[in-house]
Amino acid sequence: DGGITQSPKYLFRKEGQNVTLSCEQNLNHDAMYWYRQDPGQGLRLIYYSQIVNDFQKGDIAEGYSVSREKKESFPLTVTSAQKNPTAFYLCASSIAGTSVETQYFGPGTRLLVL
Amino acid sequence: AQSVSQHNHHVILSEAASLELGCNYSYGGTVNLFWYVQYPGQHLQLLLKYFSGDPLVKGIKGFEAEFIKSKFSFNLRKPSVQWSDTAEYFCAVATDSWGKLQFGAGTQVVVTP
């Protein structure tokens, strides 16, 4: 079954802690994206990557970091510098990252702060 | 700054009613336009998209959208909704050559039997 998997489904973060959200795809897509979804605000782009070992900041990258060491994996770290991390995080991928392509989304990870 | 506006945050309607969801964007150049849908418990998925050609595009499940360049709009329509159309609908716009999408705030649609 091809698709995007995200884990965990729920994640709890303590004050001052870094946490990492996993995103894996087996669609053989070059481009991957991380979005944050807040109620009433839609989705906002955090980071995106169009090729292995390269990634770009989106609109709200502060307090987040990513890596793209493998084509199929694009983990997102929420650092302690992100002061309001409680949100629903969505990972997506597309074939090559052009603006006409469909993006395919994972099931999401809900991050809660303790 | 570029933005995408969806006119209604919540819509409640009965089965067989017609649905129209508004979407306006603020960008004067070439745009590619999308509607995504999130059904309860499911992944966000593409409903339809426009990037060139006929400004009236048809998508899955009987949905269609019309691109009106002069009005910077890309409204979504369905002539007769079903209970299974209950979902959250997002308009999205790509304004550069890469796949960076600007999303609207979303419209929660509830269809009552």
Contacts between the chains, C-beta under 8 A, distances in Angstrom:
chain1	res1	chain2	res2	distance
A	4	B	43	7.8
A	31	B	99	5.9
A	33	B	99	7.3
A	35	B	103	7.8
A	40	B	9	6.7
A	40	B	105	5.6
A	40	B	106	7.8
A	41	B	105	5.7
A	42	B	4	7.6
A	42	B	6	7.9
A	42	B	90	6.0
A	42	B	103	3.9
A	42	B	104	5.3
A	42	B	105	4.5
A	42	B	106	5.2
A	43	B	44	8.0
A	43	B	90	6.9
A	43	B	92	7.8
A	43	B	101	7.6
A	43	B	103	4.3
A	44	B	103	7.3
A	45	B	100	6.0
A	45	B	101	6.9
A	48	B	98	7.5
A	48	B	99	7.2
A	48	B	100	6.6
A	50	B	98	6.8
A	50	B	99	7.9
A	58	B	100	6.9
A	90	B	44	6.6
A	92	B	44	7.9
A	94	B	99	5.4
A	97	B	98	5.7
A	97	B	99	4.6
A	98	B	97	6.8
A	98	B	98	7.0
A	98	B	99	6.0
A	99	B	32	4.9
A	99	B	51	7.6
A	99	B	94	3.8
A	99	B	95	7.7
A	99	B	96	6.4
A	99	B	97	5.8
A	99	B	98	6.2
A	99	B	99	5.6
A	99	B	100	7.6
A	100	B	32	5.3
A	100	B	49	7.5
A	100	B	51	4.5
A	100	B	94	7.6
A	101	B	99	5.8
A	102	B	34	7.9
A	102	B	46	4.7
A	102	B	49	6.8
A	103	B	46	7.6
A	103	B	99	6.6
A	103	B	101	6.9
A	104	B	43	7.9
A	104	B	45	7.9
A	105	B	36	8.0
A	105	B	43	4.9
A	105	B	44	4.1
A	105	B	45	7.0
A	106	B	43	6.6
A	107	B	43	5.7
A	108	B	43	7.9
